[in-house]
Amino acid sequence: MIDLRLLRTDPDRVRASQRARGADVDLVDALLSADERRRSSGLRFDQLRAEQKQLGKLIPKAAGEEKVTLLTRASELSTAVKAAHAEQDTAADEAEQLLRRLGNLVHPEVPVGGEDDFTVLETVGEPRDFGAEGFTPRDHLELGQLLGAIDVERAAKVSGARFYYLTGIGALLELALVNAAIAQATAAGFTPMLTPALVKSQAMEGTGFLGQAADDVYHLQDDDLYLVGTSEVALAAYHMDEIVDADRLPLRYAGFSPCFRREAGSYGKDTRGIFRVHQFDKVEMFSFVAPEEAEAEHRRLLEWEKEWLTGLGLHFQVIDVASGDLGASAARKFDCEAWIPTQGKFRELTSASNCDEFQARRLSVRMRGKGQDGGVRPLATLNGTLCAVPRTIVALLENHQQADGSVRVPEVLRPYLGGREVLEPVAR
C-alpha cells in the first residue's frame, strides 16, 4: 500500500497515478474522507477519555448534589467514549480497505496508456531469415511432437484445455533450463529457494494478487489457501511481520515453484500449444532492498534477465510497460519479449517489476537502519522472471529449429543435457 502521509500532502499525485492506470480516481477522495473521520474520531475519543479519567479522580472526593452531577456526567461520558471508539474503528477499517484498493504510485517515467502503449527500450539480436535458409519454420507444438517432447492431447484428456505433458527430451529440457537458471542466479548472489505452492490469504493479498488479479487465482475454499501464480508471493511473504537489519540488505532469493493461473479472460488467446497454460514451472528472482536502492536494483534484475536470454541465443526486445498494464503492485515494469518466428511478433518471456515499498507495507516487512539515526521503516521489494519454462521452450524450439525438425541446443544448456548439441526427432 502507499504511504498515507503522501496521500494527505499530495493527493493530486495519487489521483494522477490512478488516472494513468485507468483505475478509480474517486477512490482517492473516499480514502481522504475516511482518513479524516478516523483521525477526528480518534481525537474526540482521546479528549473524552481524558475527561473521563479526570472525572474518575473527582467523584470519590465529591458528595451530595455535586456527586450526583458528576456521576451523571460520568454516565454520559461512558456512552460518548464508546460511540467515539466505535466510530474510530469503523472509519479506520474503511480507510484500511480503501487504502488496499489503491494501486502503487506509477513511476513518472512510465509511458501512459494501455497494453499496446509500451516504449521499446532496446532490441537485442536479429531474427533468423528462414526464407534465406530455404525452409518454412514449424511452430513449437509441431516441433515438440516431432521430438517426442510435448503432449497436449493426452493432457487435455487428463486435465482439460491449457495443460500439457513434457515427455522424454521435453522433460529433460525443462530440468536443464531450471538448473541453468538457478546456476546463473546463484552465481549472481541469489539464495536458491524451493517455495510453497499453497499460501494463506495474508500472503496473496499482501502481494497485491487479490485485487484486480483475483479472477486469475485458484482458491481452495475448504482450506482457505491459494495456489500461487508465481513464487513471488511466497518469497515476498517470507519475511512477513519481520524487521530486517540494514546491514543484511540486499536480500536476494531465486525461487523455483509450480505456478497456477486460471487465465480468466483469455478465451481464444494462444489456444495452440504451451504458450498460455494453467500450470507451469518458473524460476523467479526476488529482492529486498533499501528504498533508495530500488531503481538501481530494478536495472540489475533486467540485466540478469538479458544475460539469460542472450545466453539462450534469442532475439528479443526490452519494453517499458505502459501504466495501464502494470498490475497493482508495480510502480514500473520492464518486460523482455522474445521473437516467435511462426507468430511473426515478440511475446513476453520475462518481467522485472519495482514495487517500491508497496508490498512491504502490506506485509509489514521493515528494515532497521544503522547508527543513531537508523529507525525502522518499510523496505522495497522487486521481482524478476528468470525462466518461465513453457514460454522459454516455445522460443527455443522455434528459434533454433533446423530444416529436418531437429533443434540446436544453446551452449549454456549443453552441460545440463549430457553434452547434447542437437535435439533429434524421435522415430515414428
MOLINHU-V192296 format. One record per residue. RES is the residue in three letters. PHI is phi in radians with two decimals (* if undefined). PSI is psi in whole degrees, 0 to 359 (999 if undefined). NEAR is the number of other ideal C-beta (glycine too) atoms within 8 Angstrom. Layout:
res->RES phi->PHI psi->PSI near->NEAR
res->RES phi->PHI psi->PSI near->NEAR
This chain:
res->MET phi->* psi->161 near->7
res->ILE phi->-1.46 psi->169 near->12
res->ASP phi->-1.37 psi->122 near->7
res->LEU phi->-1.06 psi->330 near->9
res->ARG phi->-1.12 psi->323 near->6
res->LEU phi->-1.17 psi->321 near->11
res->LEU phi->-1.05 psi->319 near->14
res->ARG phi->-1.22 psi->320 near->8
res->THR phi->-1.48 psi->333 near->5
res->ASP phi->-2.47 psi->63 near->7
res->PRO phi->-1.08 psi->332 near->10
res->ASP phi->-1.12 psi->326 near->6
res->ARG phi->-1.14 psi->320 near->9
res->VAL phi->-1.21 psi->320 near->14
res->ARG phi->-1.06 psi->316 near->10
res->ALA phi->-1.09 psi->322 near->8
res->SER phi->-1.14 psi->315 near->12
res->GLN phi->-1.07 psi->319 near->14
res->ARG phi->-1.11 psi->318 near->9
res->ALA phi->-1.11 psi->327 near->11
res->ARG phi->-1.33 psi->345 near->11
res->GLY phi->1.32 psi->25 near->7
res->ALA phi->-1.78 psi->177 near->8
res->ASP phi->-1.23 psi->111 near->6
res->VAL phi->-1.33 psi->328 near->8
res->ASP phi->-1.09 psi->341 near->6
res->LEU phi->-1.02 psi->328 near->12
res->VAL phi->-1.12 psi->312 near->13
res->ASP phi->-1.21 psi->325 near->8
res->ALA phi->-1.10 psi->320 near->9
res->LEU phi->-1.21 psi->318 near->13
res->LEU phi->-1.02 psi->319 near->11
res->SER phi->-1.15 psi->314 near->8
res->ALA phi->-1.11 psi->321 near->12
res->ASP phi->-1.16 psi->320 near->13
res->GLU phi->-1.14 psi->318 near->8
res->ARG phi->-1.13 psi->321 near->12
res->ARG phi->-1.10 psi->315 near->13
res->ARG phi->-1.22 psi->317 near->8
res->SER phi->-1.21 psi->321 near->8
res->SER phi->-1.21 psi->328 near->12
res->GLY phi->-1.16 psi->319 near->9
res->LEU phi->-1.14 psi->317 near->8
res->ARG phi->-1.11 psi->319 near->10
res->PHE phi->-1.05 psi->315 near->12
res->ASP phi->-1.09 psi->319 near->8
res->GLN phi->-1.16 psi->315 near->8
res->LEU phi->-1.15 psi->320 near->12
res->ARG phi->-1.14 psi->322 near->9
res->ALA phi->-1.13 psi->317 near->8
res->GLU phi->-1.12 psi->321 near->9
res->GLN phi->-1.08 psi->317 near->12
res->LYS phi->-1.13 psi->319 near->8
res->GLN phi->-1.12 psi->320 near->8
res->LEU phi->-1.14 psi->323 near->12
res->GLY phi->-1.07 psi->334 near->8
res->LYS phi->-1.41 psi->331 near->8
res->LEU phi->-1.44 psi->326 near->9
res->ILE phi->-1.02 psi->315 near->11
res->PRO phi->-1.09 psi->337 near->5
res->LYS phi->-1.61 psi->347 near->5
res->ALA phi->-1.54 psi->163 near->9
res->ALA phi->-2.57 psi->163 near->4
res->GLY phi->1.08 psi->219 near->6
res->GLU phi->-1.10 psi->326 near->5
res->GLU phi->-1.05 psi->318 near->8
res->LYS phi->-1.16 psi->321 near->10
res->VAL phi->-1.06 psi->316 near->8
res->THR phi->-1.08 psi->316 near->8
res->LEU phi->-1.14 psi->321 near->12
res->LEU phi->-1.17 psi->323 near->9
res->THR phi->-1.10 psi->316 near->8
res->ARG phi->-1.14 psi->323 near->9
res->ALA phi->-1.08 psi->320 near->12
res->SER phi->-1.14 psi->317 near->8
res->GLU phi->-1.09 psi->318 near->8
res->LEU phi->-1.12 psi->321 near->12
res->SER phi->-1.03 psi->316 near->9
res->THR phi->-1.14 psi->316 near->8
res->ALA phi->-1.15 psi->321 near->9
res->VAL phi->-1.10 psi->315 near->12
res->LYS phi->-1.07 psi->319 near->8
res->ALA phi->-1.15 psi->317 near->8
res->ALA phi->-1.15 psi->322 near->12
res->HIS phi->-1.14 psi->317 near->9
res->ALA phi->-1.13 psi->319 near->8
res->GLU phi->-1.13 psi->320 near->11
res->GLN phi->-1.10 psi->315 near->12
res->ASP phi->-1.10 psi->317 near->8
res->THR phi->-1.11 psi->314 near->8
res->ALA phi->-1.15 psi->321 near->13
res->ALA phi->-1.13 psi->318 near->9
res->ASP phi->-1.13 psi->317 near->8
res->GLU phi->-1.11 psi->317 near->11
res->ALA phi->-1.09 psi->318 near->14
res->GLU phi->-1.08 psi->315 near->8
res->GLN phi->-1.12 psi->318 near->8
res->LEU phi->-1.18 psi->321 near->12
res->LEU phi->-1.07 psi->321 near->11
res->ARG phi->-1.28 psi->346 near->10
res->ARG phi->-1.54 psi->345 near->8
res->LEU phi->-1.32 psi->135 near->12
res->GLY phi->-1.31 psi->166 near->12
res->ASN phi->-1.10 psi->157 near->14
res->LEU phi->-1.23 psi->127 near->11
res->VAL phi->-1.24 psi->132 near->13
res->HIS phi->-1.04 psi->139 near->8
res->PRO phi->-1.05 psi->338 near->4
res->GLU phi->-1.58 psi->357 near->5
res->VAL phi->-1.22 psi->133 near->14
res->PRO phi->-1.14 psi->137 near->9
res->VAL phi->-1.54 psi->135 near->8
res->GLY phi->2.54 psi->195 near->8
res->GLY phi->-1.71 psi->198 near->8
res->GLU phi->-0.95 psi->324 near->7
res->ASP phi->-1.64 psi->7 near->6
res->ASP phi->-1.77 psi->22 near->9
res->PHE phi->-1.17 psi->165 near->12
res->THR phi->-1.96 psi->131 near->7
res->VAL phi->-1.41 psi->121 near->8
res->LEU phi->-1.60 psi->330 near->8
res->GLU phi->-2.91 psi->146 near->6
res->THR phi->-2.17 psi->131 near->7
res->VAL phi->-2.03 psi->126 near->10
res->GLY phi->1.42 psi->183 near->9
res->GLU phi->-2.29 psi->149 near->4
res->PRO phi->-1.27 psi->147 near->7
res->ARG phi->-1.21 psi->144 near->8
res->ASP phi->-1.72 psi->89 near->6
res->PHE phi->-1.15 psi->329 near->9
res->GLY phi->-1.06 psi->318 near->5
res->ALA phi->-1.17 psi->333 near->5
res->GLU phi->-1.48 psi->353 near->8
res->GLY phi->1.53 psi->20 near->5
res->PHE phi->-2.64 psi->159 near->6
res->THR phi->-1.62 psi->127 near->4
res->PRO phi->-1.17 psi->142 near->9
res->ARG phi->-1.50 psi->153 near->10
res->ASP phi->-1.41 psi->169 near->10
res->HIS phi->-1.09 psi->327 near->14
res->LEU phi->-1.22 psi->316 near->11
res->GLU phi->-1.08 psi->316 near->8
res->LEU phi->-1.09 psi->316 near->15
res->GLY phi->-1.07 psi->324 near->14
res->GLN phi->-1.26 psi->321 near->10
res->LEU phi->-1.09 psi->323 near->10
res->LEU phi->-1.45 psi->354 near->17
res->GLY phi->1.16 psi->35 near->10
res->ALA phi->-1.91 psi->333 near->16
res->ILE phi->-2.30 psi->133 near->16
res->ASP phi->-2.33 psi->104 near->9
res->VAL phi->-1.69 psi->338 near->12
res->GLU phi->-1.18 psi->313 near->6
res->ARG phi->-1.22 psi->328 near->8
res->ALA phi->-1.10 psi->320 near->11
res->ALA phi->-1.12 psi->323 near->10
res->LYS phi->-1.12 psi->320 near->5
res->VAL phi->-1.47 psi->318 near->6
res->SER phi->-2.18 psi->341 near->6
res->GLY phi->1.88 psi->189 near->5
res->ALA phi->-1.20 psi->155 near->5
res->ARG phi->1.17 psi->28 near->8
res->PHE phi->-2.16 psi->164 near->12
res->TYR phi->-2.74 psi->155 near->10
res->TYR phi->-1.82 psi->138 near->9
res->LEU phi->-1.76 psi->124 near->10
res->THR phi->-2.16 psi->151 near->9
res->GLY phi->0.93 psi->239 near->9
res->ILE phi->-1.15 psi->336 near->9
res->GLY phi->-1.12 psi->316 near->15
res->ALA phi->-1.14 psi->318 near->10
res->LEU phi->-1.13 psi->325 near->9
res->LEU phi->-1.15 psi->319 near->15
res->GLU phi->-1.04 psi->311 near->12
res->LEU phi->-1.06 psi->323 near->9
res->ALA phi->-1.14 psi->316 near->11
res->LEU phi->-1.08 psi->314 near->14
res->VAL phi->-1.11 psi->314 near->13
res->ASN phi->-1.14 psi->320 near->9
res->ALA phi->-1.17 psi->320 near->13
res->ALA phi->-1.16 psi->316 near->13
res->ILE phi->-1.12 psi->323 near->12
res->ALA phi->-1.11 psi->317 near->8
res->GLN phi->-1.12 psi->316 near->13
res->ALA phi->-1.12 psi->319 near->14
res->THR phi->-1.11 psi->319 near->11
res->ALA phi->-1.10 psi->332 near->6
res->ALA phi->-1.49 psi->359 near->8
res->GLY phi->1.80 psi->8 near->5
res->PHE phi->-1.44 psi->145 near->10
res->THR phi->-1.54 psi->120 near->8
res->PRO phi->-1.19 psi->141 near->10
res->MET phi->-2.41 psi->136 near->11
res->LEU phi->-1.81 psi->117 near->6
res->THR phi->-1.90 psi->158 near->11
res->PRO phi->-1.11 psi->144 near->7
res->ALA phi->-1.62 psi->344 near->8
res->LEU phi->-1.97 psi->131 near->9
res->VAL phi->-2.34 psi->160 near->11
res->LYS phi->-1.31 psi->166 near->8
res->SER phi->-1.10 psi->328 near->8
res->GLN phi->-1.05 psi->321 near->9
res->ALA phi->-1.26 psi->316 near->15
res->MET phi->-1.18 psi->316 near->14
res->GLU phi->-1.22 psi->322 near->11
res->GLY phi->-1.12 psi->329 near->12
res->THR phi->-1.51 psi->355 near->14
res->GLY phi->1.66 psi->16 near->15
res->PHE phi->-1.69 psi->5 near->12
res->LEU phi->-1.91 psi->18 near->9
res->GLY phi->-1.72 psi->249 near->10
res->GLN phi->-1.19 psi->342 near->5
res->ALA phi->-1.70 psi->7 near->12
res->ALA phi->-1.05 psi->326 near->8
res->ASP phi->-1.15 psi->343 near->7
res->ASP phi->-1.64 psi->0 near->9
res->VAL phi->-1.79 psi->136 near->14
res->TYR phi->-1.49 psi->128 near->8
res->HIS phi->-2.06 psi->127 near->8
res->LEU phi->-1.62 psi->96 near->10
res->GLN phi->-1.10 psi->319 near->5
res->ASP phi->-1.11 psi->331 near->4
res->ASP phi->-1.85 psi->351 near->6
res->ASP phi->0.90 psi->47 near->8
res->LEU phi->-2.14 psi->155 near->9
res->TYR phi->-2.08 psi->140 near->15
res->LEU phi->-1.40 psi->129 near->11
res->VAL phi->-1.26 psi->145 near->17
res->GLY phi->-1.61 psi->353 near->11
res->THR phi->-2.92 psi->147 near->10
res->SER phi->-1.20 psi->353 near->15
res->GLU phi->-0.87 psi->322 near->12
res->VAL phi->-1.10 psi->308 near->15
res->ALA phi->-1.18 psi->326 near->14
res->LEU phi->-1.24 psi->318 near->14
res->ALA phi->-1.10 psi->322 near->16
res->ALA phi->-1.47 psi->357 near->13
res->TYR phi->-1.00 psi->322 near->8
res->HIS phi->-1.86 psi->25 near->9
res->MET phi->-0.99 psi->136 near->12
res->ASP phi->1.09 psi->29 near->5
res->GLU phi->-2.09 psi->158 near->8
res->ILE phi->-2.00 psi->122 near->7
res->VAL phi->-1.80 psi->130 near->14
res->ASP phi->-1.14 psi->139 near->7
res->ALA phi->-1.03 psi->328 near->11
res->ASP phi->-1.30 psi->356 near->5
res->ARG phi->-1.56 psi->348 near->6
res->LEU phi->-1.49 psi->151 near->12
res->PRO phi->-1.34 psi->149 near->9
res->LEU phi->-1.79 psi->123 near->11
res->ARG phi->-2.18 psi->128 near->12
res->TYR phi->-2.19 psi->143 near->13
res->ALA phi->-2.02 psi->107 near->17
res->GLY phi->-1.70 psi->136 near->14
res->PHE phi->-1.98 psi->130 near->14
res->SER phi->-2.80 psi->159 near->15
res->PRO phi->-1.24 psi->152 near->7
res->CYS phi->-2.24 psi->140 near->13
res->PHE phi->-2.22 psi->127 near->11
res->ARG phi->-2.43 psi->132 near->10
res->ARG phi->-1.25 psi->340 near->9
res->GLU phi->0.97 psi->42 near->10
res->ALA phi->-1.08 psi->138 near->6
res->GLY phi->1.42 psi->6 near->5
res->SER phi->-1.81 psi->20 near->8
res->TYR phi->-0.96 psi->127 near->4
res->GLY phi->1.50 psi->351 near->4
res->LYS phi->-1.64 psi->131 near->6
res->ASP phi->0.86 psi->49 near->7
res->THR phi->-1.40 psi->343 near->7
res->ARG phi->-1.62 psi->130 near->6
res->GLY phi->1.44 psi->211 near->11
res->ILE phi->-2.14 psi->24 near->14
res->PHE phi->-1.29 psi->316 near->11
res->ARG phi->-2.15 psi->107 near->8
res->VAL phi->-2.32 psi->168 near->12
res->HIS phi->-1.49 psi->336 near->9
res->GLN phi->-2.45 psi->132 near->7
res->PHE phi->-2.74 psi->168 near->11
res->ASP phi->-1.85 psi->151 near->10
res->LYS phi->-2.66 psi->146 near->13
res->VAL phi->-1.82 psi->122 near->14
res->GLU phi->-2.10 psi->133 near->16
res->MET phi->-1.60 psi->141 near->15
res->PHE phi->-2.49 psi->136 near->16
res->SER phi->-2.24 psi->138 near->13
res->PHE phi->-1.91 psi->122 near->14
res->VAL phi->-2.43 psi->166 near->13
res->ALA phi->-1.13 psi->143 near->11
res->PRO phi->-0.93 psi->324 near->11
res->GLU phi->-1.22 psi->348 near->4
res->GLU phi->-1.72 psi->358 near->11
res->ALA phi->-1.09 psi->315 near->13
res->GLU phi->-1.16 psi->321 near->7
res->ALA phi->-1.16 psi->321 near->7
res->GLU phi->-1.16 psi->325 near->14
res->HIS phi->-1.04 psi->316 near->14
res->ARG phi->-1.15 psi->325 near->8
res->ARG phi->-1.15 psi->317 near->8
res->LEU phi->-1.03 psi->317 near->14
res->LEU phi->-1.08 psi->318 near->13
res->GLU phi->-1.11 psi->323 near->8
res->TRP phi->-1.16 psi->323 near->14
res->GLU phi->-1.16 psi->317 near->14
res->LYS phi->-1.11 psi->320 near->12
res->GLU phi->-1.04 psi->317 near->9
res->TRP phi->-1.10 psi->310 near->13
res->LEU phi->-1.19 psi->325 near->14
res->THR phi->-1.15 psi->319 near->10
res->GLY phi->-1.09 psi->332 near->10
res->LEU phi->-1.45 psi->359 near->12
res->GLY phi->1.23 psi->33 near->8
res->LEU phi->-1.75 psi->146 near->13
res->HIS phi->-1.53 psi->124 near->10
res->PHE phi->-2.60 psi->164 near->15
res->GLN phi->-2.16 psi->152 near->12
res->VAL phi->-1.88 psi->128 near->15
res->ILE phi->-2.12 psi->150 near->11
res->ASP phi->-1.64 psi->108 near->13
res->VAL phi->-1.16 psi->138 near->13
res->ALA phi->-1.24 psi->158 near->16
res->SER phi->-1.02 psi->322 near->12
res->GLY phi->-1.33 psi->356 near->12
res->ASP phi->-2.09 psi->19 near->9
res->LEU phi->-1.43 psi->326 near->17
res->GLY phi->1.53 psi->151 near->10
res->ALA phi->-1.06 psi->325 near->10
res->SER phi->-1.48 psi->335 near->11
res->ALA phi->-1.47 psi->134 near->12
res->ALA phi->-1.49 psi->330 near->12
res->ARG phi->-2.74 psi->146 near->14
res->LYS phi->-2.48 psi->132 near->12
res->PHE phi->-1.88 psi->129 near->13
res->ASP phi->-1.91 psi->143 near->12
res->CYS phi->-1.84 psi->122 near->15
res->GLU phi->-2.00 psi->123 near->12
res->ALA phi->-1.55 psi->149 near->14
res->TRP phi->-1.31 psi->127 near->13
res->ILE phi->-1.93 psi->106 near->12
res->PRO phi->-0.97 psi->315 near->11
res->THR phi->-1.30 psi->344 near->9
res->GLN phi->-1.66 psi->343 near->6
res->GLY phi->1.14 psi->31 near->5
res->LYS phi->-2.75 psi->167 near->6
res->PHE phi->-1.46 psi->141 near->9
res->ARG phi->-2.29 psi->145 near->12
res->GLU phi->-1.08 psi->129 near->9
res->LEU phi->-1.99 psi->321 near->14
res->THR phi->-2.38 psi->156 near->14
res->SER phi->-2.36 psi->144 near->12
res->ALA phi->-2.23 psi->120 near->15
res->SER phi->-2.08 psi->136 near->14
res->ASN phi->-1.75 psi->113 near->15
res->CYS phi->-1.73 psi->4 near->16
res->ASP phi->0.82 psi->228 near->11
res->GLU phi->-1.63 psi->1 near->11
res->PHE phi->-1.01 psi->305 near->14
res->GLN phi->-1.23 psi->322 near->14
res->ALA phi->-1.08 psi->322 near->15
res->ARG phi->-1.13 psi->317 near->11
res->ARG phi->-1.19 psi->326 near->12
res->LEU phi->-1.68 psi->359 near->15
res->SER phi->0.96 psi->53 near->9
res->VAL phi->-1.85 psi->117 near->15
res->ARG phi->-2.23 psi->166 near->12
res->MET phi->-2.13 psi->147 near->13
res->ARG phi->-1.88 psi->120 near->10
res->GLY phi->-1.24 psi->174 near->10
res->LYS phi->-1.60 psi->152 near->5
res->GLY phi->1.28 psi->190 near->5
res->GLN phi->-1.18 psi->331 near->3
res->ASP phi->-1.65 psi->15 near->5
res->GLY phi->-1.06 psi->288 near->9
res->GLY phi->1.23 psi->176 near->6
res->VAL phi->-2.03 psi->132 near->8
res->ARG phi->-2.65 psi->163 near->8
res->PRO phi->-1.12 psi->149 near->10
res->LEU phi->-1.78 psi->189 near->15
res->ALA phi->-2.01 psi->148 near->16
res->THR phi->-2.11 psi->145 near->14
res->LEU phi->-2.45 psi->151 near->15
res->ASN phi->-2.42 psi->151 near->17
res->GLY phi->-2.65 psi->127 near->15
res->THR phi->-1.13 psi->133 near->14
res->LEU phi->-1.75 psi->311 near->14
res->CYS phi->-2.57 psi->106 near->13
res->ALA phi->-1.54 psi->109 near->11
res->VAL phi->-1.01 psi->304 near->12
res->PRO phi->-1.09 psi->319 near->11
res->ARG phi->-1.15 psi->325 near->14
res->THR phi->-1.18 psi->321 near->12
res->ILE phi->-1.10 psi->318 near->18
res->VAL phi->-0.95 psi->309 near->14
res->ALA phi->-1.15 psi->320 near->15
res->LEU phi->-1.12 psi->311 near->13
res->LEU phi->-1.06 psi->314 near->14
res->GLU phi->-1.26 psi->323 near->15
res->ASN phi->-1.45 psi->336 near->13
res->HIS phi->-1.95 psi->16 near->11
res->GLN phi->-1.26 psi->157 near->12
res->GLN phi->-2.13 psi->168 near->9
res->ALA phi->-1.01 psi->328 near->6
res->ASP phi->-1.51 psi->6 near->5
res->GLY phi->1.60 psi->357 near->11
res->SER phi->-1.37 psi->168 near->10
res->VAL phi->-2.37 psi->128 near->13
res->ARG phi->-1.26 psi->141 near->9
res->VAL phi->-1.68 psi->124 near->12
res->PRO phi->-1.02 psi->147 near->11
res->GLU phi->-1.01 psi->325 near->6
res->VAL phi->-1.12 psi->336 near->7
res->LEU phi->-1.64 psi->344 near->13
res->ARG phi->-1.04 psi->320 near->11
res->PRO phi->-1.08 psi->336 near->6
res->TYR phi->-1.65 psi->2 near->9
res->LEU phi->-2.16 psi->32 near->11
res->GLY phi->1.12 psi->25 near->3
res->GLY phi->1.48 psi->3 near->6
res->ARG phi->-0.99 psi->135 near->8
res->GLU phi->-1.78 psi->337 near->6
res->VAL phi->-2.45 psi->139 near->9
res->LEU phi->-1.65 psi->123 near->10
res->GLU phi->-1.78 psi->145 near->6
res->PRO phi->-1.02 psi->145 near->9
res->VAL phi->-1.48 psi->156 near->8
res->ALA phi->-1.16 psi->139 near->3
res->ARG phi->-1.48 psi->999 near->2
